[in-house]
Structures are given as structure tokens and as C-alpha cells.
Amino acid sequence: MNVFWLSAVRTGWAIALSAIRLQSRKHLLGYSWEILTPVLYAVCFLVVKRGLSDQSSGADHLVDVLRAFMGITLLQFWFRLLQDMSGLIRTRRSLLRGLNVSEQPLVLAVLFEALFGLCLRVVTVLAAMLFLGLLFPPDGVSWLWVLLSLLSVALSAAALGLSLAPWAALYPDVNKAIGSFNLPLVLLSPVFYPATQNADSLLYWVNCINPAAPVLATLMDAIAGRPPTYQVALVVWTLVAVVLLVLSARQLKAQVPIVLERLGA
Amino acid sequence: MDLLLTVDNAGKKYSRDFKSSLRSGARGLMRSYLRERSGETKGATLDVQEFWAIRDVSFELRRGEVLGILGQNGAGKSTLLKCIAGKLKLDTGRVELNGRIGHLLEMSAGFEPALTGRENVRMRGRLMNLVGKELDHYVEEVADFAELDEFFDSPVQFYSSGMRSRLGFSASSVMKPDVLILDEVLAVGDLSFRLKCYQRINEMTREAAVLFVSHSLGQVSRMCNRGIFLQKGRVIHDGNIQQAIALYQERLGDINENGKRHTLNAELVDLVLYVSNSPLREGQRVSYGEQLALAINISRLPKGIQVRILLKEVTSNVLMEWNSTRSDIEWPADPGWLMADIGNAEFNPGAYSLSVLISSSDGLDQLCLSDSVSFRVTGELFLGSALQRLARWTFLDKVEE
């Protein structure tokens, strides 16, 4: 790692730590806000599901609850990172304009802060599994798929967010569009129902082009110890995300001055 | 001396309306994907709503040079500095830097109100790639310079604007750049702190090439050894700083003469300026030391009024005032013209104006503020203030103490 990147990582880490400290200082409940929404969703889902389907067996029932909880937790993380990354130039404009600071540490700071949030959510999901009495993934391969899924969810959100960042700074419509995709994406992802295994169905292909769906499907497969159904989609999305992230980060140097000029004071 | 900065044919255009600005921003972003460089022919044409903020600006700057950039508001000074600092993208031309660049443009940038001064400064240090002992030393240096005492460990949101400026200047000015950009930075804090700022900037400029923008001509003439005068984005003069200042004052004088000023019942008085006992003719220059007198037609005003003659410089600052109530005037029964001998034109070369403010005898009710009579003083320019009176200088062996 050359000196530039080492210093970018250090600086990014320092900014992320400061943001985390600030978040804890500004809010009475600190980071617990990140998991309160998924817990509420899970409780609602539990109540609704109990009321609607009495037939499901106990184990299936618990797996459904876990899927809803984990799905909402990770989708919320995905949207949060997408929004933070796409809003990067707008929120950090005074820093970019006023100081001699390159864009890379700021990108890394968003990523580091998101990874901290992801770790928190993963711990919460693991705690939920213990609470529900569900078993952890049975073998090393399943754990590898879990890790790849978590990496993919972070990378796809970061890459899409960063590629949208200059456009989001120029046009506030981009943020509105991201917000309006929130609920449709939850409904289209295997959160409240299991991911379809049928490659002939339209929903299967919709899941393949939805960056969050392969992640959730693979995680549930790994927990159940099944071979992943959406492994190709997951790997392709991860690779696309890496390429998009690198290209978008390289473009920022040229794009930031163009955007800053139009952002005003 | 090392060549540290080359600005070659730089051009930057802006849009007049919001939609067109967004369109051109979107075009710029699309071009960035195609990796087009600035300076290509596409940037050289103007759309309907666009105008050039700077155009065809070229100069070189070497170590030790302090370049003052002068121009009226909207002349393109800040745009030029931001383009050089890399904060704005040029539409034509190029900027070549040989060395590290430092700038004091927005000194409080990035301060998080909920964090303390110390935490903010520490973060600033991290952004400057400082770590370990270097970072600790930086924080202590800033704390010493800012003199915020116990407030340094309070959240910045509780700072006054002056304290925030002090912290911003202190945190931003700890650097050793090769090219230093200063844009209106010396209006910080109280007088004693401002003197410290001068000293800090002097230290920074010793080893660097400096670009300096300020509307204070005193600061510009004190600090700079070279000047550029910008008008509507183009370089009109590049060379001697005093010539640049003179040119700037000249243009400001033109604007003052042609511009509309605030008046009040101006038709109630007429003014005639006498220079060495003759009325001032159009285009006539006043030499340093010539005798000035102002004739004021007060026939349309009541008796016993207070007459104040105001001498202003081009920036409309009042330099001096002559008040009739200080001189025991005996008013005739039917006053016509009031002649005031206001002494000699002991002013630095530049544009000045005289106007008359008429008030009631107690000075409380303003009755009239006249149009201004503008005039220009020529002669040798000496650094310092606009008013430079002659004194009688005498050498003595000893004086009574």
C-alpha cells in the first residue's frame, strides 16, 4: 500500500471515528437507533404472521421471523449506506471547498462508519438467532458465503451511492428517487417470503438484478446449510460493485469541482 | 528563483441562471466520464446564458513573489484563486503547480459545532495527514496561537463568531506551502490578534510564492511586490504593485463619478470646487498640495444651519470633515454663497470627492445631502494612508522635557 493510500485510510478512519463519537454524543440512544426499526418490524411481522397463519410449524415460524428481522436490518443498512455515499459531496462540501483534502479519505470514512454499523447489525442478528434458538451456519463454506454476502451488501450500496454522488449533489431528485425505491425494494426482496428457487419465474430474475436479494437469499441458505441458489448473482454483483466503486472513486477528483461550483455556499 | 506556478490562458465561465448552470454541470459530469481535459475547444464557446468570469489569464509566479490581485467586485479575483487552488475546474487553459499549495480561503471549513475546539483542531490535523507527536504538536501550537484558553475545550457551537474566526485562522495557518493563496483573511478578531495574524502571514510568505486578494489597499501595498489588476475577468495590468493600485483607484474613481449616490434634497445646494482660486474644470487633475476651496450656494436654505463638508475616498469612507459650527460664522441677513477654504490637497494620488451635509443648527435634523464633487489628485505615491499632510520638520540640538 503506497503512502497516499495509507494516509487516506488513516484519515478516513479518523473521520469515521469522529462521526461515530458525534452520533453517540448527539443522540441519547446513540447507535441503538440503527437496530430499533428492524426490531419493531420483526415484532410487527411476528404479530401479523401469528394472526394470519396458524398452520406453520414452530421452526418455520422462527425462520420466517429471522428472515424478516435480518432482511429489514440489512436493507436498512443498504439504504443508509446508499444515501450516505450519494450525499457525500453535498454533506462534505465545506470541507472539500475550504481545505486541501482529497475525496478518497471522505469516501473511506463513509465506508468505515458503515462497516461499524454493519458489525453492530450482524451482532444483533446473531443475538436474535440465539434468542430464537436457531442454529448458526453449520460449516466453514457456509460462513464464507455469509462473509461474501455481507461484503457484497456493503460494496453494492457503496458503489451505487458513489456513482450517484455527483448527480445527487447536482439534482436533489436523485435522493428523492432513492427514498421512493425503499419500500418497493423491501417488497421485491425475499424479506417477508422465502426467495424463489424457480429459475423459470419472473421473480427469480427480478431477484437476480436486485442487489440486495441475492445477499438475503444466500444468507438464509447459509444459515439453513443449503447450497446457495443465487451464488452467481451474488458473485457478479460483488464484482460489478468493486469495479463501479473503483471507477467512481477515480472520477471524483474531476467531478467534485464541477459540482462544488454549483452547490453554492 | 524557482518557478512555482504557471497560469496559462485560464478561462472560467459561469451561467447566469440556475437551469443553465445545472445543464452545464451535467455536461461537465458527462465529459468527465469521457476523460476530456479542460482547455479543449468545447470549453472555449459560450452558451446564451453564460459569461466569462475570467478569460485569457496568464502569468507566472516565482518563489519570493507576493502577487496582489486587485479588481472590483465581480472582476474574477476569487474565481481565479479557486481555480488555482483546484476548487473550481477551468473551462480553458491550464494551471501548473510545482510544489505544495496552501490556502486560507474558508478557514472555519469542516468545523463540527458539537465537537470541542481541540477535537476539531485534531481532526483538522488528521486531514493534514499529521499523526503521533506531530499531531500533538500541531494541536498545542494552534491552542497557543488562538488564545481561547478554557474555551478550547468547549464545543465550537458555543463560540462567538470572533472566537470561531480565531480558531479557523490558527488551525489553517500552520503550514509551510510553496504556493500560498490568501483571500481576504486579515479581517480576523481584534487588533492585537490581527497583528499576530500579520506576523504569521509574513512568516509564511517568506519562503513561498503568494497570491493575495484584499480590498484593503494598505494591506496590498504593504505585503505585495507585484500586482495584477483584473477587470471583467481579464488582466489589464501585470507588474508594479503601485501601478496596479493606481489603476484600481482610477477605475473606482470612474465608477464613483458615473455612479448614483445617496442624496437628500440635493437641489437645495449648488457646489463649486475651486483649485488654486479657479473653478475646477472637467477632466482637470489636482496636483498634490494645491489649495482647495468649496463654494456652497445656500440661498435656498434657512439661516444658522450647520454645514458639514465631507471628504471621501473612492471606497466612500469619510476621510475628513469640516464643520461650520466649529468656526464662529456670522450669518448675513440674506446669505448667498458660503465659501470654505479647506486647505491644501495633501492627499496621496487617487480619486476623492467632496459633498455637503446640511443639518439644523443643533445638528439633529438633516436637511440636505448634496451631490458629490469628484476630483483626482496626481503626484508621487507614497505608501500609507490617503491623507498625507505636510509638517514643518526642524532639527534641534535638544528639546525641553
Boltz contact constraints between the chains, C-beta under 6 A:
constraints:
  - contact:
      token1: [A, 7]
      token2: [B, 129]
      max_distance: 6.0
  - contact:
      token1: [A, 11]
      token2: [B, 126]
      max_distance: 6.0
  - contact:
      token1: [A, 14]
      token2: [B, 126]
      max_distance: 6.0
  - contact:
      token1: [A, 18]
      token2: [B, 123]
      max_distance: 6.0
  - contact:
      token1: [A, 22]
      token2: [B, 114]
      max_distance: 6.0
  - contact:
      token1: [A, 26]
      token2: [B, 114]
      max_distance: 6.0
  - contact:
      token1: [A, 94]
      token2: [B, 109]
      max_distance: 6.0
  - contact:
      token1: [A, 95]
      token2: [B, 109]
      max_distance: 6.0
  - contact:
      token1: [A, 95]
      token2: [B, 110]
      max_distance: 6.0
  - contact:
      token1: [A, 97]
      token2: [B, 87]
      max_distance: 6.0
  - contact:
      token1: [A, 97]
      token2: [B, 106]
      max_distance: 6.0
  - contact:
      token1: [A, 98]
      token2: [B, 105]
      max_distance: 6.0
  - contact:
      token1: [A, 98]
      token2: [B, 106]
      max_distance: 6.0
  - contact:
      token1: [A, 98]
      token2: [B, 109]
      max_distance: 6.0
  - contact:
      token1: [A, 99]
      token2: [B, 109]
      max_distance: 6.0
  - contact:
      token1: [A, 99]
      token2: [B, 110]
      max_distance: 6.0
  - contact:
      token1: [A, 101]
      token2: [B, 127]
      max_distance: 6.0
  - contact:
      token1: [A, 166]
      token2: [B, 29]
      max_distance: 6.0
  - contact:
      token1: [A, 170]
      token2: [B, 25]
      max_distance: 6.0
  - contact:
      token1: [A, 251]
      token2: [B, 32]
      max_distance: 6.0
  - contact:
      token1: [A, 254]
      token2: [B, 32]
      max_distance: 6.0
  - contact:
      token1: [A, 255]
      token2: [B, 29]
      max_distance: 6.0
  - contact:
      token1: [A, 255]
      token2: [B, 32]
      max_distance: 6.0
  - contact:
      token1: [A, 257]
      token2: [B, 88]
      max_distance: 6.0
  - contact:
      token1: [A, 257]
      token2: [B, 89]
      max_distance: 6.0
  - contact:
      token1: [A, 258]
      token2: [B, 25]
      max_distance: 6.0
  - contact:
      token1: [A, 258]
      token2: [B, 28]
      max_distance: 6.0
  - contact:
      token1: [A, 258]
      token2: [B, 29]
      max_distance: 6.0
  - contact:
      token1: [A, 258]
      token2: [B, 89]
      max_distance: 6.0
  - contact:
      token1: [A, 261]
      token2: [B, 88]
      max_distance: 6.0
  - contact:
      token1: [A, 262]
      token2: [B, 21]
      max_distance: 6.0
  - contact:
      token1: [A, 262]
      token2: [B, 25]
      max_distance: 6.0
